[in-house]
Amino acid sequence: LAVGWGSRAATAWAPYLGGCELVQSTMDCTGRWLSSIPGNLQGDTEELLLDDNTIQVLTNASLLPYIQLCHLSLTRNRLELIEPGAFLSSRGLQELSLADNLLFTNYSLTAAALSALQALRTLDLAGNRLTEDMVSLFVWNLSSLESLSVARNVIMRLDSSTFTNLTQLLELNLEKNYIFEIDRAFEGLQRLQRLNIAYNYLPCLVGFGLTQLRVLNVSNNIIEWFLALESDDLFELEVLDLSHNRLLFFPVLPRQNKLHSLLLQDNRMSFYQHLPNGTSLANVTVQFLIVDGNSTNITTVRLWDELCYSNLSSLRLLDMSQNQVWGLPEGFLAQMPSLTHLKLNQNCLEAFHLLEDSLAMLAELDLSQNQLVELGAELAVGDILPNLQLFNVSANRLQALPPGLFTHTRKITTVDLSHNQMDLCPQPHVAGEVESPPCVDIRGVVTLTHLSLADCGLGGLGGRPFQGTSLTHLDLSDNCQALSRGLGWLQDLAPTLQVLSLRNTSLSAAAGDFSSLSSLVRLDVSGNSLTALPASLDALGLHSLDLRHNCLAALPAGMARAPLGRSLRELYLSRNPYNCCTLGWWDALQRVEGLRVPDGREVTCRHGPRLLSPGALPEPVRHSCRWHNADLALLYLVLALPTCLTLLVAFAVVFLMLKEKLLKMLKSRCGVSSPY
């Protein structure tokens, strides 16, 4: 239960009083390690914030100076006791937060103190280890309360005595307790509009009759049945959250209601009107044995009749994801003409029919992660899904969609066809084939901006599959053959395409010509076998580039100075076999202002068999790399010089040793005398 405690936006100029900050009439003493309420604060304080301190006792004199106090927050202290006269000088208090303290210790004395607050409208007692009897004592005399939170306590059972006299209560938060039984606990709360009983242990809700309630949250319990009273009274219920329970059947709702959001996610729900073997259970009744004290009642319910009698004409959101639904009863969606969001993902659906009338208002349809092999539609009758904007059929077994489906969806913006086995039209003609295989035609769908075709088994795309579209986001990941004909088929998206994912598509640097995609700002080419960065990327103004899981030994040395380096704001580089001795590009990227490498700590380089971090190369490795990167001519000169010197010395030694013999030989041959 959220409780507002006013604005703290102007603390920069706020004066300090006793270590606290004053902003207008709000005194903020949060986190000051206070063991008691300061007595030297301004007496005209209307809001006093004392959260995150170490106060243990609120004495009779603690609040005497603050006669104008309206809001008091003591959240996350060590409060064990509020003395009975502590609020006598602050009878005008309207909001009080005592969450996350130890009020169970002296609860009877604290309850006596609270009884003086006849103007209190909001009370937060969450996280105080309170039982139902303690809570009853705390609120016994607080008839003015409009909002009460007793979340995160140890309440186990509620009955008619728990909330006696709370005739003005509008909002009640009971989440994260241990409640397993409720016996007429809310019948006296005639103005209650919002009730939160999430994260408890309720096994069922039978005989629901709170006609004035607008929002009911009973998610994260162990509920198997939800049965409303058999009544023609109008229920004000607008939001019902039964998600994360153990529902076996669709809930039996009030016949007359204002329900616009029904959340049934993560249950065990199915429909048994028709079983897979053709057996019909449409007329089968279910009997509930209700034990109340010494009396036993048997309630007989015809599930399908109750379902049909409920008025769901105002329902806009229906979430039945993560259940065991393999089919919907006939006429089920026809009861919901206002439905705009339908979530049936993660079920067991094998077929789904796109009805013309019942889904006319639908803006979002999620059928992902089912077992769909067919989508049925009577396209010749009229417009199908004319208001649909988001269509998700990912992770099914579909091979095609109804022909011309998207020509009727005049507002469609997002389509997810990933993880099916589909091809895009037009298909290249194969000699010998009588007719082309089924394909999905999105040509001319001018409203479409987001399309996911990841892992669709796309063959070599050709022709102009995106002609007449204005896609801004396209995901072609995990299609190993999609780029076998190059990237020319993306030409129609050049003016609009901004985000492109080509992860794991066997992209090569030679085939990757991105020069025409001038609007591209985000590109994912991870998971390929790139040994060099495609040269066409240099001229693009990309903001984000993903190069992970490739075979790059280095990036271009001048990348940081190229238009690509100046425009990049996000660059992913890990899982590449970079050479530790050619890291000049890495050092240059580190100096690019505004560039972020989110996986920088995972980037490694190779030096022999070792994997090292580019930013922390050991000195021996640096020394080795300096020799490796030296000028080869100089290296050859250094290597040749000792050899030449050795030969020269050897020649001189030989000459000196044989000098006399050589001279005699010359003299004898030339006949010239020479003095010695």
ABEGO torsion letter per residue (X at the ends): XBBBAEBAAAAAABBBBGGBBBBEABBBABGAGBABBBAABBAABABBBABGBABABBBAAAAAABAABABBBABGBABABBBAAAAAAAAABABBBABGBAAAABAAAAAAAAAABAABABBBABGAGBBAAAAAAAAAABAABABBBABGBABABBBAAAABGBAABABBBABGBABABBBGAAAABAABABBBABGBABABBBGBABAABABBBABGBABABBBBBBBABBBABABBBABGBABABBBBBBABBABABBBABGBABBBAABBAAGBBAAABBBBBBBBBEABBBBBBBBAAAAAAABBAAABABBBABGBABABBBBGAAAABAABABBBABGBABABBBBBAAAAAABABBBABGBABABBBBBAAAEBBGAABABBBABGBABABBBBGAAAABAABABBBABGBBBBBOBBBBBBGBABBBBBBBABGBAABABBBABGAGBBBBBEBAABGBABABBBABGBAAAAAAEAAAAAAAAAABABBBABGAGBBAAABBAAABAABABBBABGBABABBBAAAAABBBABBBABGBABABBBAAAAABAAAAABABBBABGBBBBAABAAAAAAAAABBGBBBAAAAABBBBBEABBBBAABBBAAAAAAAAAAABBAAAAAAAAAAAAAAAAAAAAAAAAAAAAAAAAAAAAAAAGBBBBX
